Structures are given as structure tokens and as C-alpha cells.
Amino acid sequence: MSRRPIVVLDYGIGNLRSAEKALEHLGATAELVTEADRVEGAAGVVLPGVGSFGACAAALERSGLAEAARWAIEMSVPFLGICVGLQLLFEFSDESPGVPGLGVLPGTVRRLSGDVKLPQMQWNRLDPRERSRCALLEGLPEHPWVYFVHGYAPEVGHSTVATCEYGGNVAAMVEHDRVWGVQFHPEKSGSTGLAILANFVNICHDRSMTAVP
């Protein structure tokens, strides 16, 4: 049986090709998709995002891919949000008042606080929460280093599985059922980022091999 593709939602925002190339580097079949019906049958879905929350949310809705994203999550298709793609999983963001996100996870994305330079543009250490070990961190050191570019992040909450320290405790990774989100850029995080993406690819392919066509 051939492997089903992992689709990267192409809604016209940012360099989506970098995520696709990183997945292909790991041996996955990856496709940029602009049409909602291409999400059906996917082994997994990746939602990248750069720029402002409001612009990304509007573009995602305008493209018709917002409903496809919600459908994939409802159907338990493995789903990964990257950077603003993570933020879009939540209900709202202080960056764009009144603009709704996908609302998959409860809560609001907040501006980073403390006496720190914004945006955070640096390598930083992940601190997995004691109560949980995220599936995407399987096989990695206890405190891996990854690369961030952001000025906002979701509030630390029930779905938070790893944080970083930057002017306070910042939510860096979330996990809920078959949904994951990373505030950093795995495609820019060297071997650690590739290992995180490889774990996601393995989750997608394990599912695709047993899914009914």
C-alpha cells in the first residue's frame, strides 16, 4: 500500500514550501494543497503560519481551508500547527482583537510579557511539563533547543505540554488528542526540529497504513 500524503495547507501566507521540503527530506510524501477536498484522505495535516494572527486567520477562511482544517481535526487526522499555525488553533489573539481563530482549543493568544526584546528571535530551551511527555518529543533529550520567531503565544493551560522561559513561562508546545502545535519553527531547528517532524511523520504513517481507503 502506498503512503498517503501529508498535506501542508497553502493559504497564501508565508514560505510554506520550507515545511513541505522538511517533510520530504524525512521521506514523507508531502503536498501543498490549496483546495479543501485535497485534505480528504490525507495521512496528516500541517498548518504553518507567519505574520499577524488576523491576516493568517482571514486568509485561511478566505481560502476555504479553515473548514477543511476543522474537519480533519474532528476526524482525528493527525494535525500539526506551526508558529502562527499553533496560535490559530485557539479562539482569539490579543494581536487581532475580535478576529476568531479555529477555536479548536480554548483560550486566547497573548503578547509576550516581561522585560524582554520582542519578538523573540533566538534559540531557546524547551521544558516539558512534568505531568506529560509530548509524543512529538519521543526520543529527544529532556530539554532540547529549538528556534523561535514570535511576539505572541497562547496562555499556558491544560493542553500545554512544553514551555520555554522568555520574560516568564511561555507555552511552546500543545497537545490535545491528535492535535499538536509548536510555537517554534521545527524546519529551522536543526536536527532537533527534524526529529520532532519525524515523530509527526511516524504518527501519520502509522495511521495511514491502517486507515480504510
C-alpha positions as CSV (number, residue, x, y, z in Angstrom):
1,M,0.0,0.0,0.0
2,S,1.4,3.4,-0.9
3,R,1.6,6.0,1.8
4,R,-1.0,8.7,1.9
5,P,0.4,12.3,1.6
6,I,0.8,14.6,4.5
7,V,-0.7,17.9,3.3
8,V,0.5,21.4,4.0
9,L,-2.3,23.9,3.9
10,D,-1.4,26.6,1.3
11,Y,-3.5,29.6,2.1
12,G,-1.1,32.2,0.6
13,I,0.7,33.1,3.8
14,G,4.5,32.8,4.3
15,N,7.1,30.3,3.0
16,L,5.0,27.1,3.1
17,R,7.5,25.4,0.9
18,S,10.0,25.1,3.7
19,A,7.7,22.9,5.8
20,E,6.9,20.7,2.7
21,K,10.7,20.3,1.9
22,A,11.5,19.4,5.5
23,L,8.8,16.6,5.4
24,E,10.1,15.4,2.1
25,H,13.6,15.3,3.5
26,L,12.4,12.8,6.1
27,G,11.0,10.6,3.3
28,A,7.4,11.6,3.7
29,T,5.1,12.2,0.7
30,A,4.2,15.9,1.2
31,E,1.9,18.1,-0.8
32,L,1.0,21.8,-0.7
33,V,-2.8,22.0,-1.1
34,T,-5.0,25.0,-1.9
35,E,-8.3,23.1,-2.2
36,A,-10.3,21.8,0.7
37,D,-11.2,18.5,-0.9
38,R,-7.5,17.6,-1.1
39,V,-7.5,17.2,2.6
40,E,-9.7,14.2,2.5
41,G,-7.6,11.1,2.5
42,A,-4.5,12.8,3.9
43,A,-2.3,10.9,6.4
44,G,-1.8,14.2,8.3
45,V,-2.2,17.9,8.0
46,V,0.3,20.7,8.7
47,L,-0.8,24.3,9.2
48,P,2.2,26.7,9.1
49,G,1.8,30.4,9.7
50,V,3.9,33.6,9.8
51,G,3.0,37.2,10.3
52,S,-0.1,38.5,12.2
53,F,-2.8,36.4,13.6
54,G,-5.5,38.4,11.9
55,A,-4.0,38.2,8.5
56,C,-3.5,34.5,8.8
57,A,-7.0,33.8,10.1
58,A,-8.6,35.9,7.3
59,A,-6.5,34.2,4.6
60,L,-7.3,30.7,6.0
61,E,-11.1,31.5,6.0
62,R,-10.9,33.1,2.6
63,S,-9.1,30.1,1.1
64,G,-11.8,27.7,2.3
65,L,-9.2,25.7,4.1
66,A,-10.4,26.7,7.6
67,E,-13.3,24.3,7.4
68,A,-11.1,21.6,6.0
69,A,-8.8,22.1,9.0
70,R,-11.7,21.7,11.4
71,W,-12.9,18.7,9.5
72,A,-9.5,17.0,9.7
73,I,-9.3,17.6,13.4
74,E,-12.8,16.3,14.0
75,M,-12.0,13.2,12.1
76,S,-8.8,12.6,14.2
77,V,-6.4,13.1,11.3
78,P,-3.0,14.0,12.9
79,F,-2.7,17.7,12.8
80,L,0.3,20.0,13.4
81,G,0.2,23.8,13.7
82,I,3.5,25.7,13.4
83,C,4.1,29.1,14.8
84,V,1.0,31.2,14.0
85,G,-0.5,27.9,12.8
86,L,-0.4,26.9,16.5
87,Q,-2.0,30.2,17.5
88,L,-4.8,29.7,15.0
89,L,-5.9,26.6,16.9
90,F,-7.1,28.9,19.7
91,E,-10.2,31.1,20.0
92,F,-8.7,34.6,19.9
93,S,-5.5,36.6,20.0
94,D,-4.7,40.0,21.6
95,E,-2.8,40.8,18.4
96,S,-6.0,41.0,16.4
97,P,-9.0,41.7,18.7
98,G,-12.3,40.4,17.5
99,V,-10.8,38.0,14.9
100,P,-11.7,34.4,15.7
101,G,-9.2,31.6,15.3
102,L,-10.2,28.0,14.6
103,G,-11.4,27.6,18.2
104,V,-10.2,24.0,18.4
105,L,-8.5,24.8,21.8
106,P,-9.9,27.1,24.4
107,G,-8.1,30.3,25.3
108,T,-6.5,33.5,24.0
109,V,-3.1,34.1,22.5
110,R,-1.3,36.8,24.5
111,R,1.6,39.2,23.8
112,L,4.8,38.1,25.5
113,S,5.4,39.9,28.8
114,G,8.4,40.9,30.9
115,D,11.4,43.0,30.2
116,V,12.5,41.2,27.0
117,K,13.0,42.1,23.4
118,L,10.1,41.4,21.1
119,P,9.8,39.4,19.0
120,Q,11.8,36.6,20.5
121,M,14.2,35.6,17.7
122,Q,16.6,33.1,19.2
123,W,17.3,29.5,20.2
124,N,15.6,28.6,23.5
125,R,15.3,25.5,25.6
126,L,12.1,23.5,25.8
127,D,10.9,22.4,29.3
128,P,8.4,19.6,29.0
129,R,5.8,19.8,31.8
130,E,6.2,17.1,34.5
131,R,2.6,15.9,34.0
132,S,3.1,15.0,30.4
133,R,5.6,13.9,27.7
134,C,4.6,15.1,24.3
135,A,4.5,12.4,21.6
136,L,6.5,14.7,19.3
137,L,9.4,14.8,21.8
138,E,9.8,11.0,21.8
139,G,13.5,10.1,21.7
140,L,14.7,13.6,22.3
141,P,16.8,14.9,25.2
142,E,14.9,16.2,28.2
143,H,15.5,19.8,27.4
144,P,16.1,20.2,23.6
145,W,16.9,23.5,22.0
146,V,14.7,25.0,19.2
147,Y,14.4,28.2,17.2
148,F,11.7,30.8,17.9
149,V,10.5,33.8,16.0
150,H,7.4,35.3,17.7
151,G,5.9,38.0,19.9
152,Y,2.8,36.2,21.0
153,A,1.9,32.8,22.4
154,P,-1.1,31.0,23.8
155,E,-1.7,31.1,27.5
156,V,-0.2,28.2,29.5
157,G,-3.1,25.8,30.0
158,H,-4.3,22.3,30.1
159,S,-3.1,21.5,26.6
160,T,0.4,22.9,27.2
161,V,3.0,20.1,27.2
162,A,6.2,22.1,27.0
163,T,7.2,25.7,27.8
164,C,10.2,28.0,27.4
165,E,11.4,30.8,29.6
166,Y,11.3,34.3,28.0
167,G,10.1,37.1,30.2
168,G,8.1,34.4,32.0
169,N,6.8,30.9,31.4
170,V,5.8,30.7,27.7
171,A,3.7,28.0,26.1
172,A,5.9,26.4,23.4
173,M,4.1,23.2,22.6
174,V,0.5,21.9,22.9
175,E,-1.1,18.5,22.5
176,H,-4.7,17.5,22.6
177,D,-5.9,14.2,21.2
178,R,-4.4,14.0,17.7
179,V,-3.7,17.8,17.5
180,W,-0.2,19.2,18.1
181,G,1.1,22.7,18.0
182,V,4.6,24.2,18.2
183,Q,5.3,27.9,18.7
184,F,8.9,27.5,17.3
185,H,10.0,26.6,13.8
186,P,11.0,22.9,13.6
187,E,12.2,23.4,10.0
188,K,14.7,26.0,11.4
189,S,15.7,24.0,14.5
190,G,18.3,21.7,13.0
191,S,18.4,18.0,14.0
192,T,16.0,18.6,16.9
193,G,13.4,20.1,14.6
194,L,13.8,17.3,12.1
195,A,13.4,14.7,14.9
196,I,10.1,16.4,16.0
197,L,8.8,16.4,12.4
198,A,9.9,12.8,12.1
199,N,7.8,11.8,15.1
200,F,4.9,13.5,13.5
201,V,5.5,11.7,10.2
202,N,5.6,8.4,12.0
203,I,2.3,9.1,13.7
204,C,0.8,10.0,10.3
205,H,2.1,6.9,8.6
206,D,1.1,4.5,11.4
207,R,-2.4,5.8,11.0
208,S,-2.4,5.8,7.2
209,M,-1.4,2.2,7.0
210,T,-4.4,1.1,9.0
211,A,-7.0,3.6,7.7
212,V,-9.8,2.4,5.4
213,P,-9.3,3.9,1.9
